[in-house]
Amino acid sequence: VRLQASGGGLVQAGGSLRLSCAASGSINAMGWFRQAPEEEREFVAAIEWSSDSPFYADSVKGRFTIARDNAKNTAYLQMNRLKLEDTAIYYCAAGPLVSTTPTTWNHWGRGTLVTVSS
């Protein structure tokens, strides 16, 4: 499975961005992780493909929304009310099940940089 992520950029605090991740093959789950400088990669959100069930990290709950377009085999991460601490490289991942642990996910896209400015 190949993953193509897009949609990062520079935005002011309080603004919005939407990330996309298109998959080349069938998947069971897709997730987003992020990694800030000198930090470990952390779980952001994920979606179970067949049930369309979303999962979120507490830090983004109520601000971020993950959704999928089955026909396009694409997942989206709508990020609203962005904060300075959301600045990171965002990675999409595909795997056999939803998990907050990066090692569970066996396919990764190239990261896309999200920078939130004050």
C-alpha positions in Angstrom: 0.0 0.0 0.0 1.3 3.4 -0.9 0.1 6.5 0.8 0.2 10.0 -0.6 -0.3 12.8 2.0 -0.9 16.4 1.2 -2.4 19.6 2.6 0.1 20.9 5.1 1.2 24.5 5.3 1.4 27.6 7.4 -1.6 28.9 9.3 -2.2 31.3 12.1 -3.4 30.1 15.5 -7.1 29.6 15.5 -7.1 28.8 11.8 -7.9 25.6 9.9 -6.2 23.2 7.6 -7.2 20.0 5.9 -4.8 17.1 5.3 -5.5 14.3 2.8 -4.1 10.9 2.5 -4.8 8.8 -0.6 -4.1 5.0 -0.4 -3.2 2.9 -3.4 -4.6 -0.4 -2.1 -7.2 -1.7 0.3 -6.8 -0.9 3.9 -8.4 -1.7 7.2 -7.5 1.4 9.1 -5.9 4.7 8.4 -4.4 7.0 10.9 -2.5 10.3 11.4 0.5 10.8 13.6 2.6 13.8 14.2 6.1 14.5 15.3 7.4 17.8 16.5 11.2 18.5 16.7 12.9 16.5 19.3 9.7 14.8 20.2 8.4 11.2 19.7 5.9 10.5 17.1 2.4 10.7 18.6 -1.0 9.5 17.7 -3.5 12.1 16.5 -6.5 10.4 14.9 -7.5 7.2 13.1 -10.4 5.7 11.4 -11.5 2.1 11.0 -12.3 1.8 7.3 -15.2 -0.7 7.3 -17.1 0.8 10.2 -16.2 4.4 9.6 -15.4 4.7 13.3 -13.1 7.6 14.3 -10.7 7.7 17.2 -8.9 10.8 18.5 -6.1 11.7 20.9 -7.4 13.8 23.8 -5.3 16.7 22.7 -7.2 17.1 19.4 -10.7 15.9 20.4 -13.3 18.5 19.5 -10.9 20.3 17.1 -9.9 17.7 14.6 -12.1 15.5 12.5 -11.1 12.4 10.6 -13.2 11.2 7.7 -12.9 8.9 4.8 -14.0 8.8 1.2 -14.4 5.1 0.3 -14.7 5.8 -3.4 -11.4 7.7 -3.5 -9.7 5.5 -0.9 -8.7 8.7 0.8 -8.8 9.9 4.4 -9.0 13.5 5.5 -8.0 15.2 8.7 -9.8 18.5 9.2 -8.0 20.5 11.7 -9.8 23.5 13.2 -8.9 25.9 16.0 -5.2 25.1 15.5 -2.8 25.9 18.3 0.9 26.6 18.3 1.5 23.2 19.9 -0.1 21.5 16.8 3.0 22.4 14.8 4.7 19.2 13.6 5.2 17.0 10.7 2.1 15.0 10.1 2.3 11.4 8.8 -0.5 9.3 7.6 -0.4 5.5 8.1 -2.3 2.5 7.1 -2.5 -0.8 9.1 -4.5 -3.8 10.1 -6.3 -2.1 13.0 -6.6 1.2 14.8 -3.8 1.7 17.3 -2.2 4.6 19.1 1.2 2.8 18.8 3.2 3.7 15.7 4.8 0.2 15.4 1.3 -1.3 14.7 1.0 0.6 11.5 2.9 -1.0 8.6 2.5 1.6 5.8 3.5 5.2 6.1 3.3 8.2 3.9 5.8 11.0 3.6 5.2 13.6 6.2 3.6 16.9 5.5 4.6 19.9 7.6 2.0 21.9 9.5 3.2 25.2 11.0 0.9 27.2 13.3 2.1 30.7 13.9 1.0 33.3 16.5 
